[in-house]
Amino acid sequence: MNLLITGGRVVDPSQRLDAKADVLITDDTIGEVGKKLKSPAETIDASGLVIVPGFIDLHTHLREPGQEHKETIATGTRAAVAGGYTAVRAMANTIPPNDERAVTGMIIAEAARNGACRVYPIGAVSKGLKGEELAELADLRSAGCVAVSDDGKPVTNPQLMRRALEYGAMLRMPIVAHEEDPHLTDGGVMHEGFYSTLLGLTGIPAASEETMVARDVILAQMTRAHLHIAHLSTSGAVETIRAARKAGVHVTCEVAPHHIALTDETVQSFSTNSKMNPPLRSDDHRRAVIEAIADGTVDAIATDHAPHHFDEKNVEFDLAPFGVIGLETAFSICYERLVRKKIIDLPRLIDLMSCAPARIFNLPGGTLRAGSPADITLLDLDTRFQVTNTFRSKASNSPFIGETLQGRALATIVGGNVQYDLRVPAPPKAAKTRKRKR
């Protein structure tokens, strides 16, 4: 099917393009981008909207297999397209973990059957995520994994991390690191600082992240491998990455929207929706992360979408699991906190959420060049809306419920197919009928 998107502002940092233009989709690829295109195709009027390459999330917990009460591939990908994402990378901490070919194959097959967007599996670094023995990394690579990570758990054994990096370099497969020293974080539930003392909660020091980042940068330099730091959150880690880049180390990093927008002051509410790992840091760390986004140190923005069932979060703060959802609010939060506050411009934000993720992990998409996959997001930058506790995700553990935001994804096209369109009202729910008792 051909589809012509007309009248919008096209922003594609991969081509340094920012102009009013039309986009022609031919079957499942980009046919042409230009002015006043004509085609006997179905037309979408994008007047007043921004047309961008579809977002790619580098860090999504889809929970399937094994934790379908939290999220499934179907519901997680529906949440993704509602947030403008045309592709997500699925983390390995499922049950069982994605540490073997069979699990990778199941994820790929289920995404093909019921997924609303592209799903790229991330395999485990270690068998069972136990940090004791390497998983079969080459087998995971050939099965379809685009990277490996024990995310949710750090690789504490430096020898194991070294071997993983060596195999990663050989296989041209990045190692994604969850940087946390468990001996320093033991029992911690929030950032260690003024507010943890005020609230009487056990803190997680910034040094827990920073010492592990420093170790893994040294190992990446030694092995000449691609190290990717997940959910960067501290000023010290930022400085380590800056220094590593100057030394020629192949290290990239991502930050999450909640670390851009919120600080540990938020935890005063004792809402478990403000409990995540890494924790919300103090404002000096938040400002350091924002500065790193502005100066190019940060490569990508990733959601770390971590859904949990309501009952799991509806407990005391100490007992609740770490993690918050983020796919449906990520763009709006970043547009509000970064672009509208003039820290970065819109093309830089699109690069962080689309072009750069594709570029640094060699994934399809992230561009509107002719011949590339027809993965497109239409943005309405003027609309204002309030975040409610109703999401397309199965979960609702968002720290942004109640906030009024500006800018959101209006439609999402994956492989030439419209997978989400906010302008089309949802069909009415069928009325429930009561059975008469006989």
C-alpha positions in Angstrom: 0.0 0.0 0.0 1.2 3.5 -0.8 0.7 6.3 1.7 1.4 10.0 1.3 1.9 12.2 4.3 1.4 15.9 3.3 1.8 19.3 4.6 4.0 18.6 7.7 7.3 19.9 9.0 9.8 17.1 8.4 12.6 16.9 11.0 15.2 14.3 10.2 18.6 14.9 11.9 20.1 11.9 10.0 19.9 14.1 6.8 20.1 17.5 8.6 16.6 18.1 7.3 14.2 20.5 8.9 11.6 21.9 6.4 8.0 21.6 5.3 7.7 18.6 3.0 5.7 15.6 2.0 6.7 11.9 2.7 5.7 9.2 0.3 5.6 5.6 1.6 5.8 2.8 -1.0 4.8 -0.5 0.5 6.9 -0.7 3.7 9.7 1.7 2.8 10.3 5.4 2.4 9.8 6.2 -1.3 10.5 9.9 -1.4 10.7 13.1 0.7 10.0 16.3 -1.1 7.7 19.2 -1.7 4.3 18.9 -3.3 4.6 15.2 -4.0 1.8 13.6 -6.0 0.8 10.0 -5.9 -2.4 7.9 -6.2 -2.0 6.9 -2.6 -4.0 7.2 0.6 -3.2 10.6 2.1 -2.6 11.7 5.6 -2.9 15.5 6.2 -0.1 16.4 8.5 -0.7 20.2 8.5 0.5 21.7 11.8 2.3 18.5 12.7 6.0 17.4 12.7 7.0 14.3 10.8 10.0 12.5 12.3 11.7 9.1 12.1 10.0 6.7 14.5 11.4 6.6 18.0 13.6 3.7 19.0 13.7 2.8 22.7 17.0 1.2 23.8 15.7 0.0 27.2 12.3 -1.7 27.5 11.1 -4.4 29.9 8.3 -6.3 28.2 8.2 -8.9 31.0 7.2 -11.7 28.6 7.9 -14.6 29.1 7.1 -15.3 32.7 5.7 -12.1 34.1 2.6 -11.5 32.0 0.7 -10.1 35.0 3.0 -7.0 34.7 3.2 -6.6 30.9 3.1 -8.6 27.7 4.8 -8.1 24.3 1.3 -7.2 22.9 0.5 -4.6 25.6 4.1 -3.2 25.9 4.3 -2.6 22.1 0.9 -1.0 22.1 2.2 1.4 24.8 5.3 1.9 22.7 3.4 3.1 19.5 1.2 5.3 21.7 4.4 7.1 22.7 5.7 7.4 19.2 8.0 4.4 19.3 8.3 2.2 16.2 10.9 -0.2 17.8 12.0 -1.3 21.3 14.9 -3.3 22.6 13.5 -5.9 25.0 15.7 -6.5 28.1 16.7 -10.0 29.2 15.3 -10.2 32.8 12.3 -12.3 31.9 11.4 -15.6 33.6 13.2 -17.6 32.3 15.9 -15.0 31.4 16.7 -14.6 27.7 20.0 -16.5 28.1 19.4 -19.1 25.4 18.2 -19.4 21.8 14.8 -20.8 22.6 13.8 -17.7 24.7 15.1 -15.3 22.0 13.1 -17.2 19.4 9.9 -17.1 21.5 10.2 -13.3 21.9 10.8 -12.8 18.2 7.9 -15.0 17.3 5.5 -13.4 19.7 6.4 -10.0 18.5 5.7 -11.0 14.9 2.3 -12.4 15.9 1.1 -9.8 18.4 3.6 -6.9 18.4 2.5 -3.4 17.4 6.1 -2.3 16.7 9.5 -3.9 16.0 11.1 -5.8 19.0 14.8 -6.4 19.2 15.8 -8.8 21.9 18.7 -8.2 24.3 20.3 -11.4 25.6 21.8 -12.1 29.0 25.4 -11.7 29.7 25.4 -14.5 32.2 23.5 -17.7 32.5 20.4 -17.2 34.6 21.5 -13.6 35.2 23.5 -15.0 38.1 26.8 -13.4 37.2 28.7 -16.6 37.5 29.1 -18.1 34.0 28.8 -16.5 30.5 25.8 -17.2 28.5 26.3 -18.6 25.0 26.8 -15.1 23.5 27.5 -16.2 19.9 24.4 -18.4 19.9 22.3 -15.5 21.2 23.8 -13.2 18.5 22.9 -15.7 15.8 19.4 -16.2 17.2 18.7 -12.5 16.8 19.9 -10.6 20.0 21.3 -7.2 19.2 23.2 -6.8 22.4 23.6 -8.5 25.8 23.0 -7.2 29.3 22.2 -8.5 32.8 20.2 -5.3 33.3 18.4 -5.3 36.7 21.6 -6.9 38.0 25.2 -5.6 37.7 28.0 -7.9 36.5 30.0 -7.7 39.7 32.8 -10.1 38.7 35.3 -8.1 36.7 36.8 -11.2 35.0 33.3 -12.2 33.8 32.8 -8.6 32.5 36.1 -8.7 30.8 35.3 -11.9 29.0 31.9 -10.6 28.0 33.5 -7.5 26.5 36.1 -9.6 24.6 33.3 -11.8 23.1 31.3 -8.7 22.4 34.2 -7.2 20.4 34.6 -10.4 18.4 30.9 -10.7 17.7 30.4 -6.9 17.1 27.8 -7.0 19.8 27.6 -4.2 22.4 27.6 -5.0 26.1 24.9 -2.9 28.0 25.9 -2.3 31.6 23.7 -1.8 34.6 26.2 0.0 36.8 25.7 -0.7 40.5 28.0 -2.0 43.2 25.7 -4.2 45.3 27.9 -3.9 48.3 27.3 -0.1 48.3 23.6 -0.3 47.5 22.8 -3.1 49.9 19.4 -2.3 51.4 19.2 1.1 49.7 15.8 2.3 48.4 16.5 5.9 47.3 19.4 8.3 46.6 21.7 8.8 49.6 21.7 12.4 50.6 19.7 15.1 52.4 16.2 13.6 51.7 17.2 10.0 52.6 18.3 11.3 56.0 15.2 13.4 56.4 12.9 10.5 55.5 14.8 7.9 57.4 15.2 5.7 54.3 18.4 3.7 53.5 20.3 5.5 50.8 22.0 4.4 47.6 25.2 6.5 47.1 26.2 8.0 43.8 29.5 6.1 44.3 27.7 2.8 43.7 27.2 3.8 40.0 30.4 5.8 39.6 32.8 3.1 40.7 31.3 0.5 38.4 31.3 2.9 35.4 35.0 3.6 36.0 35.8 -0.1 36.2 34.0 -1.0 33.0 35.4 1.9 31.1 38.9 0.6 31.9 37.9 -2.9 30.8 36.3 -1.5 27.6 39.6 0.3 26.9 41.6 -2.9 27.4 39.3 -5.1 25.3 38.5 -2.4 22.6 34.9 -3.4 22.9 31.7 -1.3 22.7 30.4 -0.6 26.2 27.0 1.0 26.6 26.1 2.5 30.0 22.4 2.1 30.8 20.3 4.8 32.6 23.2 7.1 33.5 22.3 9.2 36.6 25.3 10.8 38.3 27.7 13.6 37.8 30.7 11.4 38.5 29.7 8.9 35.8 29.2 11.7 33.3 32.8 12.9 34.0 34.2 9.4 33.6 32.5 9.0 30.2 33.8 12.4 29.0 37.3 11.4 29.9 36.9 8.0 28.3 35.7 9.6 25.0 38.8 11.8 25.0 40.9 8.7 25.5 39.3 7.0 22.5 37.3 4.4 24.4 34.2 3.1 22.6 31.7 3.9 25.3 28.1 5.2 24.7 25.4 6.0 27.2 21.7 6.7 27.7 19.6 8.6 30.2 16.0 8.1 31.3 13.3 10.8 31.2 12.7 10.5 35.0 16.3 11.4 35.7 16.0 14.4 33.5 12.7 15.7 35.1 12.7 14.6 38.8 14.9 14.6 41.9 15.0 12.8 45.2 12.9 15.5 46.7 10.0 13.8 44.9 10.3 10.8 47.3 8.9 12.9 50.1 5.5 11.8 48.9 6.5 8.2 49.7 4.8 7.2 46.4 6.3 4.0 45.2 6.0 5.4 41.7 9.1 7.4 42.6 11.1 4.3 43.4 13.4 3.2 40.6 17.0 2.0 40.2 19.1 4.0 39.7 17.2 6.2 42.1 16.1 9.7 41.5 19.2 11.7 42.4 19.8 15.1 43.9 19.4 18.2 41.8 23.2 18.6 41.3 23.3 15.2 39.6 20.2 16.0 37.6 21.7 19.2 36.3 24.9 17.4 35.4 22.9 14.9 33.3 21.1 17.7 31.5 24.4 19.5 30.8 25.7 16.2 29.4 22.7 16.0 27.1 23.3 19.6 25.9 27.0 19.1 25.2 26.6 15.8 23.4 28.1 13.5 26.1 24.8 11.6 26.3 24.0 9.6 23.2 20.4 8.6 23.6 17.3 8.9 25.8 15.8 5.6 26.8 12.7 5.0 28.9 13.8 2.0 31.1 10.1 1.1 30.9 9.6 -1.2 33.9 6.0 -2.1 34.5 4.7 -3.7 37.7 1.3 -4.9 38.8 -0.7 -2.5 41.0 -0.6 -4.8 44.0 3.2 -5.0 43.8 3.6 -1.3 44.1 0.7 -0.8 46.6 2.9 -1.6 49.6 5.3 0.3 51.9 8.1 2.2 50.1 10.8 -0.1 51.4 9.0 -3.2 50.1 8.0 -2.1 46.7 9.9 -3.2 43.6 12.1 -0.7 41.7 10.8 0.6 38.4 8.4 2.9 36.6 6.8 2.9 33.2 7.8 5.5 30.6 7.0 4.6 27.0 3.8 6.7 26.7 5.2 9.9 28.4 8.9 9.9 27.4 8.6 12.4 24.4 6.3 14.7 26.2 8.5 14.9 29.3 11.6 15.5 27.3 10.0 18.0 25.0 8.7 19.9 28.1 11.9 19.8 30.1 14.5 20.1 27.4 13.1 21.8 24.3 10.6 24.2 25.7 13.2 25.2 28.3 15.6 25.8 25.4 18.3 23.4 26.7 18.3 21.7 23.3 16.4 22.1 20.1 13.8 19.7 18.6 16.2 18.1 16.0 18.6 17.3 18.9 15.8 15.6 20.8 14.7 13.6 17.7 18.3 12.5 17.3 18.5 11.3 20.9 15.2 9.3 20.6 15.5 8.0 17.1 18.5 8.6 14.9 21.2 8.0 17.5 19.7 4.8 18.9 19.7 3.3 15.4 23.1 4.6 14.6 25.0 3.5 17.7 23.4 0.0 17.7 23.2 -0.5 13.9 19.5 -0.9 13.9 17.1 -0.4 11.0 15.2 3.0 11.0 16.2 6.2 12.6 16.0 8.0 9.2 13.6 9.1 6.5 16.0 8.4 3.7 14.5 6.8 0.6 14.7 3.0 0.8 14.7 3.0 4.6 11.9 1.3 6.7 8.7 3.3 6.7 8.8 3.9 10.5 7.4 7.3 11.1 6.0 9.3 14.0 3.7 12.3 13.7 4.0 14.8 16.6 1.7 17.5 17.7 3.8 20.0 19.6 0.9 22.3 20.5 -1.5 20.0 22.3 -1.6 20.1 26.1 -2.8 17.1 28.1 -2.9 15.8 31.6 -1.3 12.4 32.4 -3.9 10.2 34.0 -3.5 6.7 35.4 -5.0 5.2 32.3 -2.3 3.8 30.0 -2.1 1.3 27.1 0.5 -0.5 29.1 -0.9 -3.1 31.6 0.8 -1.1 34.3 0.2 2.4 35.6 3.3 2.9 37.9 4.2 6.4 36.4 5.7 9.2 38.5 4.1 11.7 36.2 0.4 11.0 36.9 -1.3 14.4 37.4 1.2 16.4 35.4 0.1 18.6 32.5 2.4 18.3 29.6 2.7 19.8 26.1 3.6 17.9 22.9 2.8 14.2 22.2 2.8 11.6 19.5 -0.4 11.8 17.4 0.2 8.9 15.0 2.8 6.1 14.6 3.5 4.2 11.4 5.5 1.0 11.5 6.6 -0.6 8.2 4.1 1.6 6.3 1.1 0.5 8.6 -0.6 3.0 10.9 -0.3 1.3 14.3 -1.6 4.2 16.3 -3.6 7.3 15.5 -4.9 9.5 18.3 -7.3 11.2 15.8 -9.3 8.1 15.3 -11.6 7.5 18.3 -11.5 4.1 19.9 -14.5 1.9 19.2 -17.1 2.0 22.0 -17.0 -0.8 24.5 -19.8 -3.3 24.1 -22.5 -2.9 26.7 -22.6 -5.6 29.4 -25.8 -7.5 29.4 -27.1 -9.2 32.5 -28.3 -12.7 32.3 -31.7 -13.3 33.7 -32.0 -15.8 36.4 -34.2 -18.7 35.6 
